[in-house]
Amino acid sequence: MQTRDPRENRAIKAVLEKRVKKVKVKTGSGETYFFIVEGSQKEKFYLVIPGLYCSCPDFLFSVRFRKRKEKCYHMMAVDIALKEGKYEEIEMDKDTFLSRIVNTLLGKAPGGSKGRRK
């Protein structure tokens, strides 16, 4: 399904390619969640808090600073995935989540060896 907005087309493609993931983190006081949208080559991923934030540069510059757009395509993909119920759900405890974030920031693959996320 093609639309006039190229960002919407990219968002639809991300959902169809199953690149939208809901990450649910269990904490001592309950749970919290956010979304990850993988890049088209799955070499990068972006953290999305629905309706509020995306970690991509387009959100920072086009949405927040220049105010040219309401949302980046990653946020649009999350909106579509939520509406259609088409996302993978991943659950983890707080310690596992923090460990994965630290390893990602340090460029380490799971298991402690350096490497790129695949």
C-alpha positions as CSV (number, residue, x, y, z in Angstrom):
1,M,0.0,0.0,0.0
2,Q,1.6,3.3,-1.2
3,T,0.7,6.7,0.2
4,R,1.8,10.2,-0.9
5,D,4.0,10.7,2.2
6,P,7.3,8.9,1.8
7,R,7.7,8.8,5.6
8,E,4.4,7.0,5.9
9,N,5.5,4.5,3.3
10,R,8.7,3.8,5.2
11,A,6.7,3.4,8.4
12,I,4.3,0.9,6.8
13,K,7.3,-1.0,5.4
14,A,8.9,-1.2,8.9
15,V,5.7,-2.7,10.3
16,L,5.4,-5.2,7.4
17,E,9.0,-6.2,7.8
18,K,8.5,-6.8,11.6
19,R,11.0,-4.2,12.6
20,V,8.9,-2.8,15.4
21,K,9.5,-4.3,18.9
22,K,7.7,-3.6,22.1
23,V,10.2,-3.9,25.0
24,K,8.6,-4.5,28.4
25,V,10.9,-4.1,31.4
26,K,9.8,-5.6,34.7
27,T,10.8,-3.4,37.7
28,G,10.3,-3.7,41.4
29,S,7.2,-1.5,41.3
30,G,5.7,-3.0,38.1
31,E,6.7,-2.7,34.5
32,T,7.4,-0.1,31.9
33,Y,7.6,-0.3,28.2
34,F,8.9,1.4,25.1
35,F,9.4,0.5,21.5
36,I,12.4,-0.2,19.3
37,V,12.3,0.3,15.6
38,E,15.1,-1.4,13.7
39,G,16.6,0.4,10.7
40,S,16.0,-1.0,7.2
41,Q,19.3,-2.9,7.2
42,K,18.9,-3.8,10.9
43,E,22.2,-2.2,11.6
44,K,20.7,0.5,13.8
45,F,17.8,0.8,16.1
46,Y,15.9,3.7,17.5
47,L,14.1,4.0,20.9
48,V,10.6,5.3,20.6
49,I,8.3,6.5,23.4
50,P,4.9,6.7,21.6
51,G,3.8,10.2,21.0
52,L,6.7,11.8,22.8
53,Y,10.2,10.8,21.6
54,C,12.4,9.0,19.1
55,S,16.2,8.7,19.4
56,C,16.7,9.3,15.6
57,P,18.3,12.5,14.2
58,D,15.2,13.3,12.1
59,F,13.1,13.6,15.3
60,L,15.6,15.9,16.9
61,F,16.1,18.2,14.0
62,S,12.9,18.1,11.9
63,V,10.4,17.5,14.7
64,R,11.8,19.3,17.7
65,F,14.1,22.0,16.4
66,R,12.7,23.0,13.0
67,K,9.2,21.9,13.8
68,R,8.7,20.9,10.1
69,K,7.0,17.6,11.0
70,E,4.9,16.2,13.8
71,K,6.6,12.8,13.8
72,C,9.5,10.9,12.3
73,Y,8.8,7.7,10.4
74,H,9.8,5.6,13.4
75,M,7.1,7.2,15.5
76,M,4.6,6.7,12.7
77,A,5.7,3.0,12.5
78,V,4.9,2.6,16.2
79,D,1.5,4.2,15.8
80,I,0.7,1.9,12.9
81,A,2.0,-1.2,14.8
82,L,-0.1,-0.3,17.9
83,K,-3.2,0.3,15.8
84,E,-2.8,-3.0,13.9
85,G,-1.4,-5.0,16.8
86,K,1.6,-5.9,14.6
87,Y,4.8,-5.8,16.8
88,E,7.0,-8.3,18.5
89,E,6.9,-8.2,22.3
90,I,10.1,-8.7,24.3
91,E,10.1,-9.0,28.1
92,M,13.1,-8.7,30.4
93,D,13.9,-7.8,34.0
94,K,15.6,-4.5,34.9
95,D,19.1,-6.0,35.3
96,T,19.1,-7.7,31.9
97,F,17.8,-4.5,30.3
98,L,20.5,-2.3,31.9
99,S,23.2,-4.8,31.0
100,R,22.1,-4.8,27.3
101,I,21.9,-1.0,27.2
102,V,25.4,-0.7,28.7
103,N,26.8,-3.3,26.3
104,T,25.2,-1.6,23.4
105,L,26.6,1.8,24.4
106,L,30.1,0.2,24.8
107,G,29.8,-1.6,21.4
108,K,30.0,-5.0,23.0
109,A,28.1,-8.0,21.7
110,P,26.3,-10.3,24.3
111,G,28.8,-12.5,26.0
112,G,31.4,-9.7,26.4
113,S,33.1,-9.8,23.0
114,K,33.3,-6.6,21.0
115,G,31.2,-6.7,17.8
116,R,28.4,-5.1,15.9
117,R,24.7,-5.8,16.6
118,K,23.3,-8.1,13.9
